[in-house]
Every structure is written in structure tokens, then in C-alpha cells.
Amino acid sequence: MATPSIGNRRPGRPADGILARGEQVALRELRWKDLDEMERWPPFAEPELQWANNDLSTPVQRQLWYRHEMYDPTRKRLAILLSGRLIGVLGLRNLDYKRGRATIGIRLSAAEVDRGYGSDAIRALYKYAFGKLGLKHLDLDVAEHNLRAQHCYLKCGFHSIGEHRDIRGNLFLDLTIEAAEANRQNGRTLPS
Ligand SMILES: CC(C)(COP(=O)(O)OP(=O)(O)OC[C@H]1O[C@@H](n2cnc3c(N)ncnc32)[C@H](O)[C@@H]1OP(=O)(O)O)[C@@H](O)C(=O)NCCC(=O)NCCS
């Protein structure tokens, strides 16, 4: 099956495609070839994390996932790289430049969790989202039972603004962060 062209380099992008760097990880736009590496990631064993195990084993599943993630102007899907190796994906959805908001989602390879890479990637995302994209807020929702993710987000400066239930009755916490706090997280202060 032909490679979708959206992953090709665009004018004005750095040659290595890196959009932002953390202390250990770097972020760049996801590419079609990354799906080969994602398919080799070990799956999460926890029943409550089965949603994170994308089945990308057939070309059709890969095409559908990639088109859904990459061709929608309200979404951006970034690769999380550690020494050039793909260890996770980080997404922005509901991108609304007028309101300066987007919702984030993140998923690491099950082999790479709990080593600080997730929080490093989120802080790197702040540089890109609040800097290059000019957003003012980042939002997210996290399942009540997902204590590792909650701890990671709170550590990165997110704060609670409420909660909601999905159509199955599962409880999610609603968190947000503003540009000023995100900059503080990266050791920078904003001009007032
Ligand atoms: C959520 C995720 C991106 C976080 O990235 P990560 O690299 O694992 O997180 P970090 O190592 O940066 O931080 C995790 C923190 O949670 C803590 N933690 C781990 N398990 C925990 C638990 N069961 N309860 C509370 N805290 C926990 C860790 O000790 C660490 O805190 P510390 O740095 O203060 O010690 C990653 O775990 C992941 O991809 N999980 C599966 C998919 C997922 O849940 N995505 C989020 C959906 S909203």
C-alpha cells in the first residue's frame, strides 16, 4: 500500500523535523514509517489500559489510524523520540487557534513507562504548543483509576477543573494548564 504523503518534509521545517526538545526526549511530527515501530511495542497487560493497545497489524488498520490522526486539521500527532528511537506518541486534538486551546493525549510504549519520559515529553510539548502554536491553555481528561497518568500530569503543572462521566458511566477527571504555569514548568517566566 502506498505511503500517505502527509509525513513528507514540508518547507520551513528543520531537516531532522524536531519541533521541541525536553531534557531527554525530542518531539517531531509523526511519520508513516513510525507505525512499523509502534506495531513492535509490547502491549499493556493491564485490563484498564487495553484502549492504549492500538491494533496496527494490517495495512488497512494502519491507513485508517494514520488518516484519522494526521489528516484532520484539528489534530496533531507527534512522535516522542529517545536517542532517535520512537518510545511514544503525543497528540493534540480539538485544536482551536481562535480560543487558544487544545486537548492532549499521550501514550508511551509499555516498555518505557515510569522512567520520567512522559513528564519530559509533556514539558517539551509546552514549548511547542504555547510557543510555536501560540496556544493559551491545554486540557485533558484522565480516567479516575489511571493514577500514574494523574500523578504525571499534576507533576507537570496541570490542575483540576472538574470531572465528567462517559456514556458507560466511567469517571474522568478534567485537568488544564495555562501558558504561564507551563512556562514556569520549563524554568521560564513570561513577560507580564
Ligand atoms: C501516562 C504516561 C504517559 C506517563 O508517562 P511516564 O513516563 O510513565 O510518567 P513519569 O515517569 O514521567 O511519571 C509517572 C509518575 O507517576 C508515579 N506513579 C507510577 N505509578 C503510580 C501509581 N500507581 N499511583 C500513583 N503514582 C504512580 C511515578 O512514581 C511517577 O512519579 P514521580 O516522578 O514523582 O516518582 C505513561 O505511563 C503511559 O503512556 N501510560 C499508558 C497510557 C496512558 O495512561 N495514557 C494517559 C491517558 S490520559
The ligand as a Gaussian input file, in Angstrom:
#p B3LYP/6-31G(d) Opt

LIG

0 1
 C        0.709000       8.221000      31.405000
 C        2.137000       8.155000      30.858000
 C        2.231000       8.939000      29.569000
 C        3.071000       8.803000      31.900000
 O        4.394000       8.734000      31.435000
 P        5.514000       8.084000      32.391000
 O        6.810000       8.269000      31.728000
 O        5.102000       6.703000      32.752000
 O        5.364000       9.017000      33.674000
 P        6.533000       9.613000      34.574000
 O        7.543000       8.541000      34.845000
 O        7.007000      10.891000      33.978000
 O        5.710000       9.966000      35.887000
 C        4.915000       8.990000      36.491000
 C        4.750000       9.335000      37.953000
 O        3.668000       8.537000      38.482000
 C        4.137000       7.819000      39.617000
 N        3.366000       6.584000      39.639000
 C        3.583000       5.429000      38.986000
 N        2.620000       4.551000      39.263000
 C        1.761000       5.167000      40.122000
 C        0.572000       4.768000      40.788000
 N        0.051000       3.558000      40.607000
 N       -0.044000       5.658000      41.590000
 C        0.456000       6.903000      41.776000
 N        1.602000       7.345000      41.173000
 C        2.237000       6.468000      40.360000
 C        5.622000       7.621000      39.381000
 O        6.302000       7.348000      40.571000
 C        5.987000       8.976000      38.790000
 O        6.055000       9.980000      39.781000
 P        7.464000      10.535000      40.374000
 O        8.249000      11.030000      39.223000
 O        7.024000      11.614000      41.312000
 O        8.107000       9.358000      41.047000
 C        2.580000       6.676000      30.606000
 O        2.647000       5.980000      31.831000
 C        1.655000       5.937000      29.649000
 O        1.822000       6.014000      28.441000
 N        0.671000       5.193000      30.206000
 C       -0.261000       4.403000      29.401000
 C       -1.195000       5.257000      28.588000
 C       -1.893000       6.295000      29.432000
 O       -2.322000       6.039000      30.538000
 N       -2.007000       7.495000      28.856000
 C       -2.643000       8.619000      29.520000
 C       -4.098000       8.624000      29.269000
 S       -4.898000      10.031000      29.999000

